Amino acid sequence: MSERLLARPPFAGSSGTGQAPAPSSAQPAQAAPASLAARLRTAWTAPRSPQAVALVLALWLLATANWALWRRLPHLEGYDGSLAALVLRLLPLGLGGLLLLLSLTAWPRGMKPLWIALPWIAGAAQYFMTAYGTVMDGGMINNILQTDLRESSDLFNPQLLLQLLLVAGLPTAWLLRLRVIRPRRGMQTVLRTLALLAASVLLLAASVFVSYRELAPVVRNNLWMRHMLNPVSPVLASLDAVLKPILRPKRPFASIAAGATLGATYAAERKPPLFVIVVGETARAANWGLNGYARDTTPELARRQVLNWSNVTSCGTSTRESVPCMFSHLGRTGFYKSKVDYDNLVDVLYNAGLAVLWLDNQAGCKGVCDRIPNASTADRLDTPDGKALCSSDGECLDGILLSGIDERIAALPRERRERGVVLVMHQMGSHGPAYYKRSTPETKVFQPECLTNALSSCTREQVVNVYDNSIRYNDHFLSQTIDWLTRQQSRYQTGMVYMSDHGESLGEMGIYLHGMPYAMAPDEQKHIPMIAWLGNLGERTGVSERCVRGQLDAPLSHDNLYHTTLGLLDVTSPTYQKPLDALAGCRS
């Protein structure tokens, strides 16, 4: 022991002679109470048990990371009760859910990185939920995982950084200097963590028991509420998106392409077909001029007398869902129920003997083009067209799809080209939120534009203007494609079909972009434009355009693309279904 601890001080008040001190009337001094700042400093630096950390983080995240939920409560469908009463019912449910998640991390070793990560995840999720009105379900997480760096960069802005700092800054600073208490007995930690876990389950159960009758109809009428507890929803959705493909047994693959053959028209002495399928991106029917929109967003297509179907729905609300589905023979219902993976339309056309090329100006073909020739517009970045149409980060306007197109086709096998060519163009289209990048100065007709990716900071007029300008550019690109096809008619029978992959929300009900779960997605994300220009290709199978024009109000969907394409190109397959061929009733 140190000398300081061993030395005995003389008796209080002693002169050092050993005699007792004289009595004194002075009262002993009392310690001054600690200031508020001192008490806060003590609380900030005091060691904490892992269970206490979990509780503090749960309370912090409930208070700071769930404003997307609280802000939407006044706009609930089918609820006219007290808003304050609803909040009081939701608070214990939210706390119970957060505690349940965090109690799984209430261990004294190795948990700091996870504790620090959770507020950052919550801050990012809150930004996207508040700025774009989206929800963080499994589908949205999968969309994020399949987004490339170019698309991701369009989402970053100072508002995202501010949201991250507001939610994650303080807890990160606290956690970095925090000393976690480690009990000497390991079983003590286990018992405390199990107690916290049990308490969170009891809190959830009690909250559900007390509030079920009032909350059940509210959640049933507002399904989005199930995905709003932050960061519980994004964490669970991320685990589902990552683990499900690993744990799920590998799906069997069955080929439908083997039975495909070219029809009788290929035996006759006639020009081979040249057919372009344009897979649109984020075009919604509501802003499509040919559908009767108040603004003339499709003037060039109108002059080319294209066939325009006005009542078309998508298979999904994201590229990841819609593109594989629209090229499938199964249709939407069969596609999502199927336990087997199949090849698709482009495989059938390729196996029938046609030259097929997938050309991508997007973040990939989502597996559709894996078994056929495919290329990316990135290989045109260093050309004069690339320098004119592409930005420094490699993102290109869709005009780049036509750059070097003749050379691309010439590079396909000659024997296949002589039978016919199918070219699939996957657009960048109106991909948001940086809509201002999706048009040229010549097509920026509607002003003023929203010149940021933080759409909620712009006026409704600015958002609609910048989106409509992207549709104007799409109109120009599709018209350029038709003009190119017209120039090929000396060698080919040419035609084109265009379908968007999904629609888009532009701030209706506070929702932006796309990717909402299909069951709760607004119509704007599912109602899409579809056009066809048959050129001289319709003659091949005797399609009457006059007849087709009388059926343009008929309801169609992505289900029709597979069968309509096979019918138009006269490719026979056991998978072809005549009722789903949009042109079958007008073919002689």
C-alpha positions as CSV (number, residue, x, y, z in Angstrom):
1,M,0.0,0.0,0.0
2,S,1.1,3.5,-0.6
3,E,2.4,5.7,2.1
4,R,-0.5,8.1,1.5
5,L,-3.0,5.4,2.4
6,L,-1.0,4.1,5.4
7,A,-0.1,7.4,7.2
8,R,-2.4,8.4,10.1
9,P,-3.3,12.0,10.4
10,P,-3.1,13.6,13.9
11,F,-6.4,13.8,15.7
12,A,-8.5,16.6,14.3
13,G,-7.7,19.9,15.9
14,S,-4.7,18.5,17.9
15,S,-1.6,20.6,18.5
16,G,0.5,17.5,18.1
17,T,0.8,16.9,21.9
18,G,-1.8,14.2,22.0
19,Q,-4.3,16.2,24.0
20,A,-7.9,16.4,23.1
21,P,-8.9,19.5,21.1
22,A,-10.9,22.2,22.7
23,P,-14.6,22.2,21.8
24,S,-15.6,24.3,18.9
25,S,-18.9,25.9,17.9
26,A,-18.1,25.8,14.2
27,Q,-20.4,23.5,12.0
28,P,-18.8,21.1,9.6
29,A,-18.7,22.4,6.0
30,Q,-21.2,20.8,3.5
31,A,-20.1,19.9,-0.1
32,A,-21.7,22.2,-2.7
33,P,-24.2,20.5,-4.9
34,A,-22.9,19.5,-8.4
35,S,-23.8,21.8,-11.2
36,L,-26.0,20.6,-14.0
37,A,-23.1,20.6,-16.4
38,A,-21.1,18.5,-14.0
39,R,-23.9,16.0,-13.6
40,L,-24.3,15.8,-17.4
41,R,-20.6,15.3,-17.8
42,T,-20.7,12.5,-15.2
43,A,-23.6,10.8,-17.0
44,W,-21.8,11.2,-20.4
45,T,-18.6,9.6,-19.2
46,A,-19.9,7.0,-16.7
47,P,-19.4,3.4,-17.6
48,R,-22.6,1.6,-18.7
49,S,-23.7,-2.0,-18.8
50,P,-24.6,-3.4,-22.3
51,Q,-28.2,-3.6,-21.2
52,A,-28.2,0.1,-20.3
53,V,-26.6,0.9,-23.7
54,A,-29.4,-1.0,-25.5
55,L,-32.1,0.9,-23.6
56,V,-30.5,4.3,-24.2
57,L,-30.1,3.6,-27.9
58,A,-33.7,2.3,-28.2
59,L,-35.0,5.5,-26.6
60,W,-32.7,7.7,-28.8
61,L,-33.7,6.0,-32.0
62,L,-37.4,6.1,-31.1
63,A,-37.1,9.8,-30.6
64,T,-34.9,10.8,-33.5
65,A,-35.1,8.2,-36.2
66,N,-38.9,7.7,-36.7
67,W,-40.1,11.0,-37.9
68,A,-41.1,9.4,-41.2
69,L,-43.8,7.5,-39.3
70,W,-44.9,10.4,-37.0
71,R,-45.2,12.8,-40.0
72,R,-47.5,10.4,-42.0
73,L,-49.9,9.7,-39.1
74,P,-52.1,12.8,-39.9
75,H,-52.7,11.3,-43.4
76,L,-53.9,7.9,-42.5
77,E,-56.7,6.3,-44.5
78,G,-59.8,5.2,-42.6
79,Y,-58.8,6.8,-39.3
80,D,-60.7,9.7,-37.8
81,G,-59.8,9.2,-34.1
82,S,-57.5,11.1,-31.8
83,L,-54.0,11.5,-33.2
84,A,-52.6,11.9,-29.7
85,A,-54.2,8.7,-28.6
86,L,-52.8,6.9,-31.6
87,V,-49.3,8.1,-30.9
88,L,-49.6,6.9,-27.3
89,R,-50.6,3.5,-28.5
90,L,-47.7,3.3,-31.0
91,L,-44.9,4.6,-28.7
92,P,-44.8,1.4,-26.4
93,L,-45.0,-0.8,-29.6
94,G,-42.1,1.1,-31.1
95,L,-40.0,1.0,-27.9
96,G,-40.7,-2.7,-27.6
97,G,-39.7,-3.4,-31.1
98,L,-36.4,-1.4,-30.8
99,L,-35.6,-3.0,-27.5
100,L,-36.2,-6.5,-28.9
101,L,-33.7,-5.8,-31.7
102,L,-31.1,-4.1,-29.4
103,S,-31.4,-6.7,-26.6
104,L,-29.8,-9.1,-29.1
105,T,-26.7,-6.9,-29.0
106,A,-26.6,-6.5,-25.2
107,W,-23.3,-8.2,-24.7
108,P,-20.1,-6.7,-23.2
109,R,-17.7,-7.6,-25.9
110,G,-17.5,-6.8,-29.6
111,M,-20.8,-4.9,-29.9
112,K,-19.6,-1.3,-30.2
113,P,-19.2,-1.4,-34.0
114,L,-22.8,-2.7,-34.3
115,W,-24.1,-0.1,-31.8
116,I,-22.4,2.7,-33.8
117,A,-23.7,1.3,-37.1
118,L,-27.4,1.2,-36.2
119,P,-27.9,5.0,-35.8
120,W,-26.1,5.5,-39.2
121,I,-28.4,3.0,-40.8
122,A,-31.4,4.6,-39.1
123,G,-30.3,8.1,-40.3
124,A,-29.9,7.0,-43.9
125,A,-33.2,5.1,-43.9
126,Q,-35.0,8.1,-42.3
127,Y,-33.7,10.4,-45.0
128,F,-35.0,8.2,-47.8
129,M,-38.3,7.6,-46.1
130,T,-38.9,11.3,-45.4
131,A,-37.4,12.8,-48.6
132,Y,-39.0,10.3,-51.0
133,G,-41.9,8.8,-49.0
134,T,-40.6,5.3,-49.5
135,V,-40.6,2.3,-47.2
136,M,-37.7,0.0,-46.3
137,D,-39.0,-3.4,-47.1
138,G,-37.2,-6.4,-48.6
139,G,-37.9,-5.2,-52.2
140,M,-36.4,-1.8,-51.6
141,I,-33.3,-3.2,-50.0
142,N,-32.8,-5.5,-53.0
143,N,-33.2,-2.5,-55.3
144,I,-30.4,-0.8,-53.3
145,L,-28.2,-3.8,-53.5
146,Q,-28.6,-4.0,-57.3
147,T,-28.0,-0.3,-57.9
148,D,-24.7,0.6,-59.5
149,L,-22.3,3.4,-58.4
150,R,-23.6,5.8,-61.1
151,E,-27.2,5.5,-59.9
152,S,-26.2,5.6,-56.2
153,S,-24.3,8.9,-56.7
154,D,-27.5,10.6,-57.8
155,L,-29.0,10.0,-54.3
156,F,-26.3,11.8,-52.3
157,N,-26.7,15.4,-51.2
158,P,-26.1,17.7,-48.2
159,Q,-29.6,16.9,-46.7
160,L,-28.6,13.2,-46.5
161,L,-25.4,14.2,-44.6
162,L,-27.3,16.5,-42.3
163,Q,-29.9,13.7,-41.5
164,L,-27.0,11.3,-40.8
165,L,-25.3,13.7,-38.4
166,L,-28.6,14.5,-36.6
167,V,-29.4,10.9,-35.9
168,A,-26.0,9.3,-35.6
169,G,-23.6,12.1,-34.6
170,L,-24.3,12.2,-30.8
171,P,-24.6,8.5,-30.1
172,T,-21.5,7.8,-32.1
173,A,-19.5,10.4,-30.1
174,W,-20.9,8.8,-26.8
175,L,-20.2,5.2,-27.9
176,L,-16.6,5.9,-29.0
177,R,-15.6,7.1,-25.5
178,L,-17.9,4.7,-23.6
179,R,-16.5,2.1,-21.2
180,V,-18.7,-0.9,-21.1
181,I,-19.1,-2.6,-17.8
182,R,-18.1,-6.3,-17.9
183,P,-19.4,-8.3,-14.9
184,R,-16.9,-10.8,-13.4
185,R,-19.4,-13.6,-13.8
186,G,-20.4,-14.4,-17.4
187,M,-23.8,-15.8,-16.3
188,Q,-24.7,-12.5,-14.8
189,T,-24.5,-10.9,-18.3
190,V,-26.6,-13.7,-19.8
191,L,-29.3,-13.3,-17.1
192,R,-29.5,-9.6,-17.5
193,T,-29.7,-9.8,-21.3
194,L,-32.4,-12.5,-21.1
195,A,-34.2,-10.2,-18.7
196,L,-34.1,-7.3,-21.1
197,L,-35.2,-9.6,-24.0
198,A,-38.1,-10.8,-21.9
199,A,-39.0,-7.3,-20.9
200,S,-39.1,-6.2,-24.5
201,V,-41.3,-9.2,-25.5
202,L,-43.6,-8.5,-22.6
203,L,-43.9,-4.8,-23.5
204,L,-44.7,-5.7,-27.1
205,A,-47.3,-8.3,-26.0
206,A,-48.9,-6.0,-23.5
207,S,-49.1,-3.2,-26.1
208,V,-50.7,-5.5,-28.7
209,F,-53.1,-6.8,-26.1
210,V,-54.2,-3.4,-25.0
211,S,-54.3,-1.7,-28.5
212,Y,-55.1,-4.5,-31.0
213,R,-58.7,-3.6,-31.5
214,E,-57.9,0.1,-32.3
215,L,-54.6,-0.5,-34.3
216,A,-55.6,-3.6,-36.4
217,P,-57.9,-1.7,-38.8
218,V,-55.5,1.2,-39.0
219,V,-52.6,-1.0,-40.1
220,R,-54.9,-3.0,-42.4
221,N,-55.9,0.2,-44.2
222,N,-52.3,1.6,-44.2
223,L,-50.0,-1.4,-45.0
224,W,-47.0,0.8,-45.2
225,M,-47.0,1.2,-41.4
226,R,-45.6,-2.4,-41.1
227,H,-42.3,-1.2,-42.7
228,M,-41.8,2.1,-40.9
229,L,-40.2,1.2,-37.5
230,N,-36.6,2.5,-38.0
231,P,-34.0,0.9,-37.9
232,V,-35.9,-2.4,-37.2
233,S,-37.5,-2.6,-40.7
234,P,-34.3,-1.8,-42.7
235,V,-32.2,-4.2,-40.6
236,L,-34.7,-7.1,-40.9
237,A,-35.2,-6.4,-44.6
238,S,-31.4,-6.3,-45.2
239,L,-31.0,-9.6,-43.4
240,D,-33.8,-11.1,-45.4
241,A,-32.3,-9.8,-48.7
242,V,-28.8,-11.1,-47.9
243,L,-29.6,-14.4,-46.1
244,K,-32.5,-15.7,-48.2
245,P,-30.5,-16.3,-51.3
246,I,-27.8,-18.1,-49.2
247,L,-30.2,-20.3,-47.2
248,R,-32.8,-20.9,-49.8
249,P,-32.2,-24.1,-51.8
250,K,-31.0,-23.5,-55.4
251,R,-34.0,-23.3,-57.7
252,P,-34.0,-25.8,-60.5
253,F,-33.7,-24.4,-64.1
254,A,-35.9,-25.5,-66.9
255,S,-35.5,-24.4,-70.5
256,I,-38.4,-23.4,-72.6
257,A,-36.3,-22.3,-75.6
258,A,-35.6,-25.7,-77.1
259,G,-39.0,-26.0,-78.8
260,A,-38.8,-22.6,-80.5
261,T,-38.7,-22.5,-84.3
262,L,-39.0,-19.9,-87.1
263,G,-42.5,-19.9,-88.8
264,A,-43.4,-20.3,-92.4
265,T,-42.8,-16.7,-93.3
266,Y,-39.0,-17.3,-93.0
267,A,-39.1,-19.9,-95.8
268,A,-40.5,-17.4,-98.3
269,E,-38.3,-15.0,-100.3
270,R,-38.7,-11.9,-98.2
271,K,-36.6,-9.5,-96.2
272,P,-35.6,-10.6,-92.7
273,P,-37.1,-8.8,-89.7
274,L,-35.3,-6.1,-87.7
275,F,-37.2,-5.7,-84.5
276,V,-36.3,-3.3,-81.6
277,I,-37.7,-3.8,-78.1
278,V,-37.1,-0.6,-76.0
279,V,-37.3,-1.3,-72.3
280,G,-38.2,2.1,-70.9
281,E,-37.2,3.3,-67.4
282,T,-39.5,5.1,-65.0
283,A,-42.0,6.5,-67.5
284,R,-45.5,6.8,-66.1
285,A,-48.7,6.8,-68.1
286,A,-50.1,9.9,-66.4
287,N,-47.5,12.2,-68.0
288,W,-47.5,10.6,-71.4
289,G,-48.8,13.0,-74.0
290,L,-50.3,10.3,-76.3
291,N,-52.5,9.3,-73.3
292,G,-54.2,12.7,-73.3
293,Y,-51.9,14.4,-70.7
294,A,-52.5,18.2,-70.7
295,R,-48.9,18.8,-71.8
296,D,-47.5,17.8,-75.1
297,T,-44.7,15.6,-73.9
298,T,-44.7,13.3,-77.0
299,P,-44.9,15.6,-80.0
300,E,-42.5,13.7,-82.2
301,L,-44.2,10.3,-81.7
302,A,-47.6,11.9,-82.4
303,R,-46.3,12.9,-85.8
304,R,-45.2,9.3,-86.5
305,Q,-48.6,7.9,-86.0
306,V,-47.5,5.2,-83.6
307,L,-49.9,2.7,-81.9
308,N,-50.4,3.8,-78.3
309,W,-52.1,1.6,-75.7
310,S,-53.4,3.8,-72.9
311,N,-54.4,1.1,-70.2
312,V,-51.2,-0.8,-69.5
313,T,-49.9,-2.0,-66.1
314,S,-46.4,-3.1,-65.0
315,C,-45.4,-6.4,-63.4
316,G,-43.6,-4.7,-60.6
317,T,-42.6,-1.3,-59.3
318,S,-38.9,-1.6,-59.7
319,T,-36.5,-2.6,-62.5
320,R,-35.3,-5.6,-60.5
321,E,-38.8,-7.0,-60.4
322,S,-40.3,-5.9,-63.7
323,V,-37.6,-6.6,-66.3
324,P,-37.3,-10.4,-65.6
325,C,-41.1,-10.6,-65.3
326,M,-41.9,-8.8,-68.5
327,F,-39.6,-11.1,-70.5
328,S,-41.1,-14.2,-68.9
329,H,-43.7,-16.5,-70.5
330,L,-45.4,-17.0,-67.1
331,G,-47.1,-13.6,-66.6
332,R,-47.1,-11.7,-63.3
333,T,-49.0,-14.3,-61.3
334,G,-47.1,-17.3,-62.5
335,F,-43.8,-15.5,-62.3
336,Y,-44.0,-14.8,-58.6
337,K,-45.5,-18.2,-57.8
338,S,-43.0,-20.2,-59.8
339,K,-40.5,-22.5,-57.9
340,V,-38.5,-23.0,-61.0
341,D,-36.2,-20.6,-63.0
342,Y,-36.8,-20.5,-66.7
343,D,-35.1,-18.9,-69.6
344,N,-37.0,-16.1,-71.3
345,L,-38.2,-14.3,-74.5
346,V,-34.7,-13.4,-75.7
347,D,-33.5,-16.9,-75.2
348,V,-36.4,-18.3,-77.2
349,L,-35.7,-15.8,-80.0
350,Y,-32.0,-16.7,-80.0
351,N,-32.7,-20.5,-79.9
352,A,-35.1,-20.1,-82.8
353,G,-32.1,-18.9,-84.9
354,L,-32.4,-15.1,-84.9
355,A,-29.5,-12.7,-84.1
356,V,-30.3,-11.2,-80.7
357,L,-28.4,-8.4,-78.9
358,W,-29.2,-6.8,-75.5
359,L,-27.8,-3.2,-75.3
360,D,-27.8,-1.7,-71.9
361,N,-27.7,2.0,-70.8
362,Q,-28.7,1.0,-67.3
363,A,-27.5,-1.0,-64.3
364,G,-27.6,-4.3,-66.0
365,C,-30.3,-6.7,-67.5
366,K,-31.2,-8.4,-64.1
367,G,-30.2,-11.8,-65.5
368,V,-32.4,-11.6,-68.6
369,C,-29.5,-11.3,-71.1
370,D,-27.1,-13.7,-69.4
371,R,-27.3,-16.3,-72.1
372,I,-27.3,-14.1,-75.2
373,P,-24.9,-11.5,-76.7
374,N,-25.0,-8.3,-74.7
375,A,-23.2,-5.0,-74.5
376,S,-23.1,-1.9,-72.4
377,T,-23.1,1.7,-73.7
378,A,-20.0,2.2,-71.5
379,D,-17.9,1.0,-74.4
380,R,-18.9,4.2,-76.3
381,L,-17.6,6.7,-73.6
382,D,-14.4,7.6,-75.5
383,T,-16.1,8.1,-78.8
384,P,-17.3,11.6,-80.1
385,D,-20.9,10.5,-79.3
386,G,-19.9,9.4,-75.8
387,K,-18.2,12.7,-75.1
388,A,-21.4,14.6,-76.3
389,L,-24.0,12.4,-74.6
390,C,-22.2,11.1,-71.4
391,S,-21.2,12.9,-68.2
392,S,-17.8,12.6,-66.5
393,D,-19.2,9.9,-64.2
394,G,-20.1,7.7,-67.1
395,E,-23.8,8.2,-67.1
396,C,-25.2,8.7,-70.6
397,L,-28.4,10.0,-72.2
398,D,-30.2,7.4,-74.2
399,G,-29.1,8.7,-77.5
400,I,-25.9,6.7,-76.9
401,L,-27.9,3.5,-77.6
402,L,-28.0,4.5,-81.3
403,S,-24.2,5.3,-81.4
404,G,-22.4,2.7,-83.5
405,I,-25.6,0.6,-83.8
406,D,-24.9,-0.5,-87.4
407,E,-21.5,-1.7,-86.4
408,R,-22.9,-3.6,-83.5
409,I,-25.4,-5.4,-85.7
410,A,-22.7,-6.1,-88.3
411,A,-20.7,-7.9,-85.6
412,L,-23.4,-10.4,-85.0
413,P,-23.1,-13.8,-86.7
414,R,-24.0,-13.5,-90.4
415,E,-26.1,-16.6,-90.7
416,R,-28.3,-15.4,-87.9
417,R,-28.5,-11.8,-89.3
418,E,-29.8,-13.3,-92.5
419,R,-32.7,-14.8,-90.7
420,G,-33.5,-11.7,-88.7
421,V,-32.3,-9.4,-85.9
422,V,-33.8,-8.5,-82.5
423,L,-32.3,-5.6,-80.6
424,V,-33.3,-4.9,-77.0
425,M,-32.4,-1.4,-75.8
426,H,-32.5,-0.9,-72.0
427,Q,-32.9,2.8,-71.3
428,M,-31.8,5.2,-68.6
429,G,-35.1,6.9,-69.4
430,S,-36.5,9.1,-66.6
431,H,-34.6,7.5,-63.8
432,G,-34.7,9.7,-60.7
433,P,-34.2,11.5,-58.5
434,A,-31.8,13.4,-60.7
435,Y,-34.3,14.0,-63.5
436,Y,-32.5,17.1,-64.7
437,K,-29.8,14.8,-66.1
438,R,-32.3,13.0,-68.3
439,S,-32.8,15.6,-71.0
440,T,-30.9,17.9,-73.3
441,P,-31.1,21.7,-73.4
442,E,-33.3,21.4,-76.5
443,T,-35.9,19.2,-74.7
444,K,-36.0,21.3,-71.5
445,V,-39.3,22.9,-72.6
446,F,-41.0,23.1,-69.2
447,Q,-39.5,25.6,-66.7
448,P,-38.4,26.1,-64.0
449,E,-36.9,22.7,-63.3
450,C,-36.0,21.0,-60.0
451,L,-32.2,21.0,-60.3
452,T,-31.4,18.8,-57.3
453,N,-31.9,15.2,-56.3
454,A,-33.6,16.4,-53.0
455,L,-37.0,16.4,-54.7
456,S,-39.0,17.3,-51.5
457,S,-37.1,20.6,-51.4
458,C,-38.5,21.7,-54.8
459,T,-42.0,22.9,-55.5
460,R,-44.5,20.5,-57.1
461,E,-44.3,22.5,-60.3
462,Q,-40.5,22.2,-60.5
463,V,-40.6,18.4,-60.0
464,V,-43.3,17.9,-62.6
465,N,-41.5,20.2,-65.1
466,V,-38.1,18.4,-64.8
467,Y,-39.8,15.0,-65.1
468,D,-41.9,16.1,-68.1
469,N,-38.7,17.3,-69.8
470,S,-37.2,13.8,-69.4
471,I,-40.3,12.4,-71.2
472,R,-39.8,14.9,-74.0
473,Y,-36.3,13.6,-74.4
474,N,-37.6,10.0,-74.4
475,D,-40.0,11.0,-77.1
476,H,-37.1,12.4,-79.1
477,F,-35.0,9.2,-78.6
478,L,-37.9,6.9,-79.6
479,S,-38.5,9.0,-82.7
480,Q,-34.8,8.8,-83.6
481,T,-35.0,5.1,-83.3
482,I,-38.0,4.9,-85.6
483,D,-36.2,7.1,-88.1
484,W,-33.2,4.8,-88.0
485,L,-35.5,1.7,-88.5
486,T,-37.1,3.5,-91.5
487,R,-33.7,3.8,-93.1
488,Q,-33.1,0.1,-92.8
489,Q,-36.2,-0.9,-94.7
490,S,-34.3,-1.5,-97.9
491,R,-32.8,-4.6,-96.2
492,Y,-35.2,-5.5,-93.4
493,Q,-38.8,-5.5,-92.4
494,T,-38.6,-3.2,-89.4
495,G,-40.7,-2.5,-86.3
496,M,-40.4,-1.4,-82.7
497,V,-42.3,-1.8,-79.4
498,Y,-41.7,0.3,-76.3
499,M,-42.8,-0.5,-72.8
500,S,-41.7,1.2,-69.6
501,D,-40.6,-1.1,-66.8
502,H,-42.6,0.7,-64.1
503,G,-44.1,4.1,-63.3
504,E,-43.1,6.9,-60.9
505,S,-44.4,8.9,-58.0
506,L,-43.8,12.7,-58.2
507,G,-44.9,13.8,-54.7
508,E,-48.5,12.6,-54.6
509,M,-49.3,11.9,-51.0
510,G,-45.7,12.8,-50.2
511,I,-44.3,9.8,-52.1
512,Y,-41.5,10.1,-54.7
513,L,-39.7,7.7,-57.0
514,H,-40.9,4.0,-57.1
515,G,-40.3,0.6,-55.6
516,M,-43.2,0.6,-53.2
517,P,-44.6,-2.9,-52.4
518,Y,-47.0,-3.7,-55.2
519,A,-50.0,-4.2,-53.0
520,M,-49.7,-0.7,-51.5
521,A,-48.0,1.1,-54.5
522,P,-50.0,4.0,-55.9
523,D,-51.3,3.7,-59.5
524,E,-48.7,6.2,-60.7
525,Q,-46.0,3.5,-60.1
526,K,-47.9,0.8,-62.0
527,H,-49.7,2.5,-64.9
528,I,-47.2,2.7,-67.8
529,P,-47.0,3.8,-71.4
530,M,-46.7,1.3,-74.3
531,I,-46.4,2.1,-78.0
532,A,-45.6,0.2,-81.1
533,W,-44.4,1.2,-84.6
534,L,-45.0,-1.6,-87.0
535,G,-43.3,-0.1,-90.0
536,N,-43.3,-2.7,-92.7
537,L,-42.9,-5.6,-90.2
538,G,-46.7,-5.9,-89.7
539,E,-47.0,-7.0,-93.3
540,R,-45.1,-10.2,-92.4
541,T,-47.9,-11.7,-90.5
542,G,-50.8,-9.6,-91.9
543,V,-51.4,-7.3,-89.0
544,S,-54.1,-4.6,-89.8
545,E,-53.1,-1.4,-88.1
546,R,-56.6,0.0,-88.6
547,C,-57.9,-3.0,-86.6
548,V,-55.4,-2.5,-83.9
549,R,-56.3,1.2,-83.5
550,G,-59.8,0.1,-82.6
551,Q,-58.4,-1.8,-79.6
552,L,-56.0,0.6,-78.1
553,D,-58.1,1.1,-75.0
554,A,-58.0,-2.6,-74.1
555,P,-56.3,-3.4,-70.8
556,L,-52.8,-4.8,-71.3
557,S,-49.8,-5.5,-69.1
558,H,-46.2,-6.8,-69.2
559,D,-47.8,-10.2,-69.5
560,N,-48.5,-9.4,-73.2
561,L,-44.9,-8.6,-74.3
562,Y,-43.7,-12.2,-74.6
563,H,-46.6,-13.5,-76.7
564,T,-47.1,-10.4,-78.8
565,T,-43.4,-10.5,-79.8
566,L,-43.5,-14.2,-80.8
567,G,-46.7,-13.6,-82.8
568,L,-45.3,-10.5,-84.6
569,L,-42.0,-12.2,-85.5
570,D,-43.7,-15.5,-86.5
571,V,-41.7,-17.5,-84.0
572,T,-43.5,-20.7,-82.9
573,S,-43.2,-22.0,-79.4
574,P,-45.2,-24.3,-77.1
575,T,-45.3,-21.5,-74.6
576,Y,-47.1,-19.0,-77.0
577,Q,-50.6,-18.1,-75.8
578,K,-52.7,-16.4,-78.4
579,P,-55.1,-14.7,-75.9
580,L,-52.1,-12.7,-74.6
581,D,-50.9,-11.6,-78.1
582,A,-52.1,-8.0,-78.3
583,L,-52.1,-8.2,-82.1
584,A,-53.6,-11.7,-82.6
585,G,-57.1,-10.4,-83.2
586,C,-56.0,-8.1,-86.0
587,R,-53.8,-10.7,-87.9
588,S,-55.1,-12.1,-91.2
